Amino acid sequence: MCRSGRARRPPLEYWRPESLVAHEAPLTYVQAVQGQESAKWQIAIDEEMEAIRKNKTWRLTDLPASRRVLQGKWVYKVTNEVDKNGNNTTRHKARLCFMGNRQIKGLDFNKTFAPVANFTTMRCILVMTAANGWELHPMDVETAFLNEDLDEEVYMEQPDGFVDPKYPEQVRRLLQAL
């Protein structure tokens, strides 16, 4: 029960320095490559596509009859980080996703499980490390993929900015989770 009937509001952040305020991320591919920070976004997009290529996530193919093609979407995010020298920096991240809300259970997917770390597991690892006198090294994972191949046939449009000029009508068959 609240002590007063006054509505609670989050504090205003007018006091924060401009360097700490998150930059606005674009909503579309066109906004990303034509905006003021287009060079930074292009680097982030290229990093994502290189990771997808290295993991052999898909292959270009013709769409079989009676199969649906899912639309892809670029998702952009700007994060504020502190580098090794203690300076505030911004990092531009681009992720290619497909619109899973248009999938049909049993046709495009069955059950999908994604491994995640939880605090209990992390605490156990830290306790075991301390008890055994082991060394612990931090690690930064830039991209995380599920390594298992997909059982279902899932087809996705060629992503914006990466349509093969020789085969613009073909689609991408996902071999691994995106």
C-alpha positions in Angstrom: 0.0 0.0 0.0 1.4 3.4 -0.9 1.7 6.0 1.7 0.4 8.7 -0.5 -1.8 8.9 -3.6 0.9 10.7 -5.6 1.9 8.9 -8.8 5.5 7.7 -8.8 7.7 8.9 -11.7 11.3 8.0 -12.6 13.8 10.8 -11.9 14.7 13.2 -14.6 18.1 12.7 -16.1 18.9 16.3 -17.1 22.0 16.2 -14.8 23.7 13.5 -16.8 26.7 14.6 -19.0 26.0 14.3 -22.7 28.7 11.6 -23.1 26.8 9.2 -20.9 23.4 9.7 -22.6 22.6 6.9 -25.0 22.6 7.8 -28.6 19.5 7.1 -30.6 19.7 4.0 -32.7 18.2 3.8 -36.2 15.0 1.8 -36.8 15.7 0.7 -40.4 18.6 -0.2 -42.6 18.2 2.9 -44.7 18.4 5.1 -41.6 21.5 3.3 -40.4 23.5 3.6 -43.7 22.3 7.2 -44.6 22.5 8.8 -41.1 25.2 10.8 -39.4 26.9 7.8 -37.9 26.6 5.6 -41.1 30.3 4.6 -41.0 30.0 3.2 -37.5 26.7 1.4 -38.3 28.2 0.0 -41.5 31.2 -1.5 -39.5 28.7 -3.0 -37.0 26.6 -4.5 -39.9 29.7 -5.9 -41.6 30.9 -7.5 -38.3 27.5 -9.2 -37.9 27.5 -10.5 -41.5 31.1 -11.8 -41.1 30.1 -13.7 -38.0 27.1 -15.2 -39.8 29.4 -16.3 -42.7 32.0 -17.8 -40.4 29.4 -19.9 -38.6 27.8 -21.0 -41.9 24.4 -20.0 -40.6 22.6 -20.2 -44.0 22.9 -20.9 -47.7 21.4 -19.2 -50.7 18.7 -21.4 -52.4 15.5 -21.3 -54.4 12.3 -21.2 -52.3 10.6 -24.6 -52.6 6.9 -24.6 -53.6 4.4 -24.4 -50.7 7.1 -23.0 -48.4 6.9 -19.6 -46.6 9.6 -17.1 -46.5 10.2 -15.1 -43.3 11.1 -11.4 -43.3 14.4 -10.3 -41.8 15.0 -7.2 -39.8 18.1 -5.4 -38.7 18.1 -4.4 -35.0 20.4 -1.7 -33.9 21.7 -0.7 -30.4 24.1 1.8 -29.0 25.8 0.9 -25.7 28.0 3.1 -23.5 31.1 1.3 -22.3 34.2 2.1 -20.4 37.4 1.1 -22.3 40.7 -0.1 -20.8 41.9 3.4 -20.2 38.7 4.4 -18.2 37.3 6.5 -21.0 33.6 6.4 -21.9 33.0 5.1 -25.4 30.0 4.2 -27.4 29.6 0.9 -29.2 27.4 0.3 -32.1 25.8 -3.2 -32.4 23.8 -4.5 -35.3 21.9 -7.8 -35.2 20.1 -9.5 -37.9 16.9 -11.1 -36.7 14.0 -12.7 -38.5 10.4 -12.1 -37.6 9.6 -15.2 -35.8 6.1 -14.1 -35.0 5.1 -15.2 -38.5 6.3 -18.8 -37.9 3.9 -21.7 -37.7 4.4 -24.4 -35.0 5.4 -27.7 -36.5 6.2 -26.1 -39.9 8.9 -23.5 -39.2 9.7 -24.5 -35.6 9.2 -27.1 -32.9 10.9 -26.3 -29.6 14.0 -24.2 -29.3 16.1 -23.9 -26.2 18.8 -21.3 -25.8 21.5 -21.8 -23.2 21.8 -18.9 -20.7 23.9 -18.3 -17.7 22.2 -17.7 -14.4 23.5 -16.3 -11.1 23.5 -19.6 -9.3 25.8 -21.1 -11.9 28.1 -18.1 -11.8 28.3 -18.3 -8.0 29.2 -22.0 -8.1 32.0 -21.3 -10.6 33.4 -18.5 -8.4 33.2 -20.7 -5.3 35.0 -23.6 -7.0 37.6 -21.2 -8.4 38.3 -19.7 -4.9 38.3 -23.1 -3.1 40.7 -24.7 -5.6 43.0 -21.7 -6.1 42.3 -21.6 -9.8 42.8 -18.5 -12.0 39.7 -16.9 -13.5 40.0 -14.9 -16.7 37.2 -12.7 -18.0 36.0 -13.2 -21.6 34.0 -11.0 -23.9 31.7 -12.9 -26.3 30.9 -10.8 -29.3 28.4 -13.1 -31.0 26.7 -16.2 -29.6 25.2 -18.8 -31.9 23.5 -22.1 -31.2 25.8 -24.6 -32.7 23.2 -27.3 -33.4 21.8 -27.5 -36.9 18.1 -26.7 -37.4 15.8 -29.7 -38.0 13.2 -27.6 -39.7 13.4 -25.9 -43.1 13.3 -22.2 -42.3 13.7 -19.7 -45.2 14.4 -16.0 -44.8 14.5 -13.1 -47.3 18.0 -11.9 -48.2 18.8 -9.1 -45.7 18.7 -5.4 -46.6 22.1 -4.4 -48.0 23.1 -7.9 -48.8 20.9 -9.1 -51.7 23.0 -11.1 -54.1 22.9 -9.2 -57.4 23.3 -12.5 -59.4 20.4 -14.2 -57.6 18.0 -11.5 -56.2 15.0 -13.8 -56.3 16.6 -16.5 -54.1 16.2 -16.8 -50.4 18.4 -17.9 -47.4 17.8 -21.3 -45.9 18.8 -21.2 -42.3 21.1 -24.0 -41.3 21.6 -22.8 -37.8 19.7 -20.6 -35.4 20.0 -16.9 -36.2 
